Amino acid sequence: MAELPGQELLREWRAAMGSLTKASSSASGVPRQLLAPMERQVELVEAILERERRLQQELLTRAFAPFDAVFDLLEQSGAALRSQAEALRESARALEQAAAMTQAQAELFERAIAVLRQPGEIVKRTTGLAQPGDDPPAASA
């Protein structure tokens, strides 16, 4: 006979005990005192099988708890890394905007200086204050 899982084994045993009970009740030679211990034995085996099933479940739950905890932490770490990446992306955009604004300010500043120098250069040339080798600064505008 092949091994049966706990519940199937219990069903088979109950069926066998039921057959034995029916056979013994039809036979007048087996007293009720012999059947009561057999029925109690079936109840005890049921309790043992149920307790074993609960212990197996508890053992598996405890055995896998550290793995579940590690995977939970890894998931949380992944979410934190994703948030950090998004923050860095936003920071990079802000830095790029700041660099573009600084570049524009530098260009405006250089053009303003060139424009402000022009009247002085014109006066220097017309009055002869400019030296022959002096080149006036080029206006970027």
PLY file of the C-alpha trace (Angstrom):
ply
format ascii 1.0
element vertex 141
property float x
property float y
property float z
element edge 140
property int vertex1
property int vertex2
end_header
0.00 0.00 0.00
1.44 3.42 -0.98
1.92 6.07 1.71
-1.01 8.45 1.97
-0.94 12.05 3.19
-2.24 12.63 6.71
-5.85 13.44 5.86
-6.21 10.55 3.40
-4.60 8.17 5.87
-7.03 9.31 8.54
-9.99 8.81 6.20
-8.80 5.30 5.34
-8.37 4.48 9.00
-11.80 5.84 9.88
-13.31 3.76 7.08
-11.52 0.68 8.41
-12.69 1.43 11.97
-16.24 2.04 10.69
-16.19 -1.31 8.95
-14.84 -2.95 12.09
-17.53 -1.25 14.21
-20.29 -2.38 11.87
-18.93 -5.89 11.75
-18.57 -6.06 15.51
-22.01 -4.61 16.19
-23.56 -7.22 13.91
-21.57 -9.92 15.69
-22.93 -10.38 19.15
-19.59 -11.56 20.53
-17.78 -8.11 20.57
-18.81 -6.00 23.53
-19.13 -2.21 23.38
-16.25 -1.97 25.86
-13.82 -3.04 23.11
-15.14 -0.52 20.57
-14.85 2.57 22.83
-11.04 2.41 23.08
-10.77 2.02 19.32
-12.94 5.10 18.77
-10.83 7.02 21.31
-7.73 5.92 19.43
-9.16 7.38 16.20
-9.84 10.70 17.99
-6.28 10.79 19.35
-4.77 10.08 15.94
-6.91 12.88 14.48
-5.63 15.26 17.17
-2.03 14.18 16.56
-2.33 14.68 12.80
-3.90 18.11 13.28
-1.20 19.15 15.76
1.51 17.92 13.38
-0.04 19.93 10.54
-0.10 23.09 12.69
3.51 22.54 13.79
4.62 22.08 10.18
2.89 25.31 9.20
4.44 27.17 12.12
7.88 25.73 11.34
7.63 26.78 7.69
6.38 30.23 8.66
9.30 30.70 11.03
11.78 29.26 8.54
10.72 31.66 5.79
10.28 34.73 8.01
13.93 35.87 7.64
13.70 35.53 3.85
10.48 37.53 3.79
12.08 40.20 5.97
15.12 40.42 3.67
12.91 40.74 0.59
10.80 43.40 2.31
13.95 45.37 3.09
15.19 44.96 -0.48
11.87 46.27 -1.80
12.09 49.27 0.52
15.68 49.88 -0.54
14.65 49.77 -4.19
11.92 52.33 -3.55
14.38 54.57 -1.68
16.88 54.33 -4.54
14.15 55.22 -7.03
13.23 58.29 -4.95
16.87 59.28 -4.68
17.33 58.94 -8.44
14.31 61.17 -9.06
15.65 63.75 -6.60
19.03 63.72 -8.36
17.30 64.10 -11.73
15.37 67.12 -10.44
18.56 68.53 -8.95
20.35 68.11 -12.28
17.54 69.97 -14.06
17.75 72.79 -11.54
21.53 72.99 -11.92
21.21 73.09 -15.70
18.69 75.92 -15.46
20.97 77.78 -13.04
23.93 77.31 -15.41
21.90 78.64 -18.36
20.81 81.66 -16.34
24.38 82.35 -15.22
25.58 82.06 -18.81
22.92 84.53 -19.96
23.88 86.93 -17.15
27.56 86.70 -18.10
26.75 87.50 -21.73
24.58 90.46 -20.72
27.30 91.71 -18.36
29.96 91.51 -21.09
27.73 93.32 -23.60
26.88 96.00 -21.05
30.59 96.64 -20.39
31.30 96.86 -24.13
28.40 99.28 -24.65
29.45 101.41 -21.68
33.03 101.62 -23.02
32.00 102.85 -26.47
31.38 106.52 -25.57
34.73 106.72 -23.78
36.51 105.12 -26.74
34.88 107.53 -29.14
35.99 110.45 -26.99
39.54 109.09 -26.74
39.80 108.69 -30.53
38.40 112.08 -31.30
40.63 113.83 -28.77
43.69 111.86 -29.75
44.09 110.19 -26.38
44.03 106.74 -27.91
47.48 105.39 -28.68
48.17 104.16 -32.24
48.48 100.48 -31.16
45.42 100.51 -28.92
42.54 98.52 -30.25
39.18 99.44 -28.86
37.41 96.46 -27.27
34.94 94.89 -29.66
31.31 95.17 -28.78
29.57 91.81 -28.70
26.20 93.33 -29.41
0 1
1 2
2 3
3 4
4 5
5 6
6 7
7 8
8 9
9 10
10 11
11 12
12 13
13 14
14 15
15 16
16 17
17 18
18 19
19 20
20 21
21 22
22 23
23 24
24 25
25 26
26 27
27 28
28 29
29 30
30 31
31 32
32 33
33 34
34 35
35 36
36 37
37 38
38 39
39 40
40 41
41 42
42 43
43 44
44 45
45 46
46 47
47 48
48 49
49 50
50 51
51 52
52 53
53 54
54 55
55 56
56 57
57 58
58 59
59 60
60 61
61 62
62 63
63 64
64 65
65 66
66 67
67 68
68 69
69 70
70 71
71 72
72 73
73 74
74 75
75 76
76 77
77 78
78 79
79 80
80 81
81 82
82 83
83 84
84 85
85 86
86 87
87 88
88 89
89 90
90 91
91 92
92 93
93 94
94 95
95 96
96 97
97 98
98 99
99 100
100 101
101 102
102 103
103 104
104 105
105 106
106 107
107 108
108 109
109 110
110 111
111 112
112 113
113 114
114 115
115 116
116 117
117 118
118 119
119 120
120 121
121 122
122 123
123 124
124 125
125 126
126 127
127 128
128 129
129 130
130 131
131 132
132 133
133 134
134 135
135 136
136 137
137 138
138 139
139 140
